[in-house]
Amino acid sequence: MNLASIGTFLIISIPFFLLTVWALVDVSLKTFPGKGEKVLWWIIAITPFAGWLIYLLIGFRRGVKQNPTA
């Protein structure tokens, strides 16, 4: 594996990694209406490459931000 292919791999992988981390943080900061739904969104969000997109399209609006002072 040469340096150019390693660089290409990193350029492609880093955005997917950051978006996955964002989705996981967002899931952890929200409450969801259904019982066990938070666990389901965790599993979906951690799915490589597509999980963050599924969460963004479907789960992002289902959750409600928790009140940090309560």
Beta strands, then each sheet from edge to edge (+ up, - down):
strand 1: 30-31
strand 2: 64-65
sheet 1: 1+ 2-
end
